[in-house]
Amino acid sequence: MKKLLLIILVFMPVLFFCQAAYDEMTIPGDPMMEEDSEYPDGAQMGMNGVVGAVTVGDVTYSQIRLQPQIKLGKFGFGLDVDLMIDSEGNVRKEDWDEWQDYVNKLLYISWADRRDPFYFKIGSIPSYTLGHGLIFNHYSNMLRYPAVKNVGGYVGINTPISGLGMEAYTHNIHKNEILAGRVHAKPFALLELPLLERLSVGVNAGIDRNQYGKYEDADGDNIPDVYDKFPDSQNHWLDTDDDGIADNVDVDLNGNGFIDHPDQNPYVDSQFPDIAINYPNYLFDVNVVADSVQAYSEEDEVAVYSLDYTIPLIQTDVFTFENYAEIAMIDGYGSGVVFPGFASKFLIFDAKLEFRNFGDEFLPGYFDRLYDNQRSNVLHIRDDVSGRRMWSLVTKESTLKDIKASTGWFGYLRANLYDMVYIKAAYQDMYGEDVTMGKSMWGSITVSPTIMPKLKEATIYYAQTNVDYINFRYPRNTNAIVIGKVVYALSDNANLVGKYSEFYNDLNADGIIKGKDEILEVLKFGVEFTF
């Protein structure tokens, strides 16, 4: 314990907000997200780190996380050394007991970027997008970190031969379950045709080979550990009365003190043949109802394919304007199209405008930032009549059948005012015969005032998503979120970071958010440092 206290003192103990898999200022599904930076700003060599607390499952650990990084030309390398210490002063052994754990200490190793002739990256990939986002849209293999650490990777080439190039991606080099691939080219590059010589076409594919792979099955009995009562035994998995005796070797499944009737419990019949005949007056339990679980002996995959193009129409030093489109199809389900799409950069402005047409059973950006959590989840049902508890897994794919066709516009605008003020705004309006919740709005303002050297950043973010109409009269509503962030420099190497969030719950269903019970406020402070 003394060693633990010494370590914490050395690393400046503060109550640091849990280091999530992504910054809270970036909302999953937010179209204003940008690709994450791989290196500290302006740094060739550096180290990031946090000291604080993190919760994994039901256990809260003190956390010391160090991320040394180096960049030499096109080569980049970083480590992610995360010490998680429990209340007894013990380091979490699950992070150090297998050889894969040491591979997982790799933050990344990279060469060049996705525009270079040859490039690759192995490790943590916080944001990955294919084409114009109809398949992979800012997918992160870090969503469940630190409980799950994925070492993923991508590798690609770009050739001068008609712009031909290709790329392959995996979310985890150990499992290779979530995969992606892209081939792109400029088919008319050699024909010297106006505009068409600039046309770039891409073919994309994404697949999850095992949607159930989110949950471990340590004993290989095809029952996920998340609801396997005996995760270390291939022969046992259910325990209806939670008495520690597996159902398949228990003569009293519901724990009421009576032996189950052999017709209801096969184990009774196997252990005591003809017991019901030999003891006709015994009060056997004839109403016992055992729990049930769904086993998964086969993997369940889902695949999405798309075709996209981009054609620059105007390219000057101060103004660019391009047209783009993408069509995607979820194998066995529906399809969706973005056409026409336009993107432009003019002086301080970046803008996008696109028309979206999505059919039944189609979900854009299927592999998005939340996918690692959504790919499958536990479904727990209790029958009110019999009392039977049933566990199974439900996949994101299973929700596709309820999605109805929609059509609409999406627009995005970003402005950079002298590297001091950054303004972002986005709006989506989707409508259809069975669509009533198709409008979304996002907006943020970030200030980096040079006249206040200690104040490095102040940001306010607001969004209303998936609503029937944007409610300006009552901006606090159940579909809204407000986030604020302030970064204050304590020294050249350390920043004080504060984050404030508001979420809303209309408990009395009167359409008005008021009172502490209906406003969830989260305030977090901490120190981040770099060397």
N, C-alpha and C positions, 0 to 999 in steps of 0.2 A: 504493500500500500504506500509506503514511503517513496518507492521508486515512481509509482503512479503520480503522486502529488508533485514530485520533482519535475516529471515530464510536463505536467500541465502548467506548472509555474513557468517553465522555460518557454513554452509556446503560448503564453498569454491567455489564460483561461477566460473565455467569454461564452455567454449563452448564444451560440451561433445557430441560426436557422438550419434545419436539416438540409444537407446538400442533395437536392433532388436531381433527377436525371436531366432536367432542363430548367432553365431560369424561369421563375414564376411570371416574369414579365412577358414571356412567350406562351401564349395560350394554345393548347392543342386544337388544331383545326383553324387557327388564325391564318388568313391568307397573307398577312403582312410579315410573316416570319421570313428571315433571311438565313442563308447558309451560315453555320457557325464558324467562327475563326479557329484555325488550328493552332495558332501560336499567340503568345501574349503580344499585345499591340507594340509594334516597334522593337520587339526583343529578338535577339539572335540566340541568347542563352537566358534562361530564367527559371523560376520555380514558383508555382502557385501553391497555396495551402490553406487549410482551414482547421480550426480547433473548435470543437463543440460537441453536439449530441446528435445521435441518429437512432431511429427506432427500426428494428428488423423483427417482424412478427410481433410478439408481445414483449420483447426485451429492448430496453433502452441502453445504448452504449455511449461511453465517452469516445469521441472520434478525433484522431489526429491523422489528417490526410495531407500528403505531400505529393506534388506533381512537378518534378524537375523536367525541363524541356530544353531542347537544343535544336537550332536550325543552322545548317551549314550549306549555303547555296540552295539547291533543290531538295536536299536531304533534311528530313525532320525526324526527331525521336523524342519520346516522352515516356515517363514511368508514372504509375499511379499506385503509390504505396499507402495503403489505408489500414491503420491500426485501430481496431474497435475493441474497447476495453469495458468489461462488465463491472458491476458494482463491487465485485470481489477482487478487482484488480487483475483479472485474467484476460488475456488476449483471446478474441474469438477464434477458436481452433479450426472451425470450418473453413476459414480463409487460408489455412496454411498446411492442411493435411494431405493434399494430393498434388501431383505434379502439374495438373491443369491450373491450380491456384497460382503457381509461380508464373505461368504463361499469362494469366489474367492480370498480373501486375504491370503488364505492358499497356500504357495509355495509347500509344500509337507509334508506328514507324511508317514513314511516308517518303515518297519521291515525287516531286513536281506536283502539278495539279491537273484537273480534268481537261484542260485546254492544251496540254503539252503532248509531244509525240508519243511519249511513254510515261505512264504514271501508275502509282499504286498507293494504297494505304491499308494498313493492318492495325486493328485495335478498336478503340471506341469511335463510333461514327455517329455523332449526335444529330445529324440531319442529312438525309439522302433523298434526292428527287430525280425522277426519270422523266424525260420529255417535258411536257407542260403540266405534269402533275396528276393525270387521270389514273395512274397506277400507283406509283410511289410519290407521296407528297410530304416531304420533310419527315420521312420515317426515321425513328431513332432506335438504335439497338441498346440505348442506355436508360430506357424508360424505367426499368425495375431495379436500377442500381441504387444502393449497394447490395440488396438482397440477391440480385442476379447480375453477374458481370459477364457480358458477352464480348468476346474478341472476334470481331467481324473483319471484313476486308473487301476491297474492290481493286481491280486492275484493269487497265485499258490502254488502247493505242489510238492515235490519230495520225493517219498517213497523208502525204501530199497527193496521193492518187485519187482524184475525184472526191477528196474529202472523206474517203473511206475510213471508218473507225469502228471500234467495238469495245464493249465493257462488260465485265462480269462482277457480280456482287453476292456476298453471303453475309448474313447477320451474325453467324457464329461458325468459326472454322472447325470447331469440334463436332457440331451437329449438322450444319448445312441444311437447315430446314426451310428458312426463308431465303429465297434466291431471286436474283434478278439478272436480266441480260439486255443489252442494247446493241444494235448495229445501225450505223448511220452513214450517209453518203451525200454527195452533191452530184446527182445523176447527169446534169447538163453542164458541168463545169468546163468541159472541153469543147463545147459547141459555140462558145462566145455569143450566146443569145442574151439580149438585154433582160435583166431581172432574173430570167430563168437560170442563168449561170450561177447565181447566188443561192438558188433554192437548195435547202438541206432537208433531207427526208430521214426519218428514224423509225425503226421497228423495235418495240419494247415488249418485254414479258416479265411477269412477276408471279411467283408461286410460293405457297406455303405447303410444304410436303406433309406436314403433320400438325394440324391445328390444335391437337391435344398436347403438343409438345411443351406447352406452357407449364404443365404439371409433371413433376417427376414421378417415376414408378420404380423405386429403388429395388424392390424384390422381384420385378418382372412378372407379376401375376396379372397384368392388364387392368388392375384397379389403381387409379391415380392415388398417390400418397395423401392428397388433400382430403379424401374421405375414406381412405383405407385405415381401419382401426388398428391393423397390425402391419405396418409398412415394411417390416423386416422379415416377414414370413410369407412365402408363396402359398401356403395352405390355409391361411386364415385372413379374413378381412372384415367381417361383420361382427358387431357386438350390440345387439338390440337393447339389452338392459344395462349396458356400460358397466358390467361387473368384472371385466378383465378376462372373461372366458369367451372364446370365439363361438359364434352361433353354431358352427358345424360340429362342435364338441360340447355343447351345452344342452342339458336336459330340461332346463327352465329358461326359455328364451326371454321372457318378459320379467323375470326376477320376482314373481309373486309368491314363491314358496311352494308351488304345485308342479309336479312333473307334467310336462306337455303330453297331450295325447299323441301316440305314435303316428296317427294319420296326419297330424299337423307338423310333427317334428321327426323326420326320418332318422335322426341320430338316436332317438329313444328306441325306435324299433330295431336298429342295428345292435344296440348295446343290450337290450332286454327283449329278446324275441317273445312274442305272444304275451307281453305284459298286460295288455288290455283284457285278454281272455282269462289270464290267471288271476287277475285282481279286478273283477267286474265291479266291485263296490267302491274302488278308489276314485276320488274326485279329480280325475285328470283335467288339465286345462285344455278345453276344446275351443277357446276363443283367442288363443295366442296368435299374434300377427307379427311376423318377423320383418325387420327392415330389409330393404333391397338396394342394390347398387348396380350401376351400369358398367359392364366391363368393356374395354376397348382393345380388341385383339388386332385390329387393322388400323392403319393410319388413314386419316381423312384429309385430303388435300383440296386446295382451291387455287385456281389459276386465273390470271387476268392478262389480256393482250391489248396492245394499242399500236396505232400508226399515227405519226405526227409529221408536220412539216413547218418550216420557218423560212420566210423569204424577206430579206432586208429590202425595203423599197427606197429609203433615203438614208445615206450614210455620210454625214459631214462632221466636222469637229464640234459643232455646237448643237446639232440636231440629228437624231436617228429616228427612223420610223420603220416598223416591220409588221408583217402580217403572219399569223400563225394559226394552226388548227391541230386538233387531235381527236381521234375516234378510238374508243376503248370498248372492250367486251369482256364481261366476266363469264368464264366458261360454264355453260349450262344455265345461264341467267340472262340478264339484259345487257344493253349497250348504251353508251352515251357519247355525245359529240360536243366539242368546243369549236364553234365556227360561226361567224368569223371572229378571230382574235387579233387585237392590235396592241402593240407596245411601242412606247416612244420615250426618248430622253431629250430634254430641251433645257439647256442651261442648268438650273437648280432642280428641275422637275423630272421625276420618273412616273410614267402612267401606264395603266393597262385598261383595256375594255374588251370584254368578250361576251359572246352570246352562247348560252348553255342550253342544251337540249338532251335531257336524260330520260331514258325509257323506264318502264316498269322493271323492278328487280335489279336496278343499277345504282351503285354507290360510288361517287367520284372519290379519287384519292383513297382507294380501298386500304392500301398500306400507308396509313398516316402516322402521326406522331404517337397516337395512343394505341396502335395496333398490338403491340406486345402484351398489353393488358386486356384487349378486347377479343383476341383471337379465339379464346374459349374461357368460359367461366362456369362455376359450379351452380347447378340448379338443384335446390333442396325443396322438396315438396312433402308436406305432411297431410295425409288423408284425414279429414275431420271425422269421418265415420269410423274407420277402422283404427286410426291412430298410426298407421304404417308410415314410416319415414323412407323416402326414396331420394337417392342421390344420383346425379348424372352430370354430364357436361353439355353446355350449349355453346355453339360457335357463333362467331360474327356472321359467317356464311348463312346460318339459319335465319337471320333477320332480313335477308334480301327479299324473301317472298312477300314481305309486308310493305315494301317501298313502291310508291306509285310514281308514275311519270310526271315530270315537271319541266318547265321551260322558263327561261329568264335571262337576266343580264347580271354581270359582275363587273364592277369597276374599282380601280385602285389608283391612288395618287400619293406620291411621296415627294417631299421638298426638303432640301438641305440649304439652310440659310447661313452661309459663311462658316460652316462647320461649328456653328454655335447653337442653332435651333433646328431640330429635325421634326417634321410634321408628317404624319401618316394617316390616311383615311381610306376606308374600303366599304363598299356597299354591295349587297347581293339581293336580288328580287327574283325569286322563283315562284312560279304559279302553275296550277294545273287543276283538272276537274276534281281531284281528291286531295289536293294540296292546300293546306290552310296556314302552314307554319313555314313559309319560304323566304322570309325577309331576315337579313342580318346586317349589322352595322358594326364597324370597328374603327377606333380612332386613338391616336396617341400623340403626345407632344413631349419631346425630350430637349432639355436645355443643358448645354455644356458651357457655362459662362466663363469666358477668359478674364473678365473683370473681377471675378471672385475666384482667385487661384485655388483655394482650398475646396471649393465646391466643384466636384468633377462631373456630377450628373444629377439632374432632377427630372423625373419622368412621371407623367400621369397617363393612365390607360383606361379606356372605357369601351365596353362592348355590350350590345344586345344581339343575341343570336337565336335563329330559328323561331321567329315570332310571326304572328298574323299581321301586326303593324308595329312600326317603331314608335314606342311610347315616349314622346318628349315631355308630356305633361307630368308623368310620373317616371322619371328616369331610373328610380330605384324600383326594380321589379324582379320577378323570379328568373327571368332570362338575361339579367344584366350582371355585370361584374365591374368593379372599380379596383384598380391597383395603382399604388404610388410607390416610387422608389427614389431614394436619395443616396448618393455616394459622396462621402466627405473624406478628403485626404488627411490622414493623421501624420503621415511622413511620406518620403519618396517610395517606400516599399509597403505601406499599409494603408488600407482604406476602411473607414467605418461605413457599413452598409445598413440602411434601414428600409424595410418594406412594409407597406400597409395594404391590406386587402379587405374588400367588403363583398360578401355574398348575401343573398336574400332568400327568405322563405316566408311565403304568405300563409301563415298558420290559420288565420280565420277566413281565408278565401274572400276577402272584401276588395281585392285588387289594389290595395294600398299598403305599402311597406312602412311600418312605423314601430317604434319600441325596440328595446334590446333583444327581445325574443325573436324578432323577425329579421334582425340585422346581425349577421355573423361577422365580427371584426377580428382580423388576425394581424398582429403587430410583431415584427421580428427585427432584431438588431444583431449585428455581428461584425467581426473584423475579418477581412480577407487581405492576404499579403502576397507579394511577389518579390523575387530576388533577381 
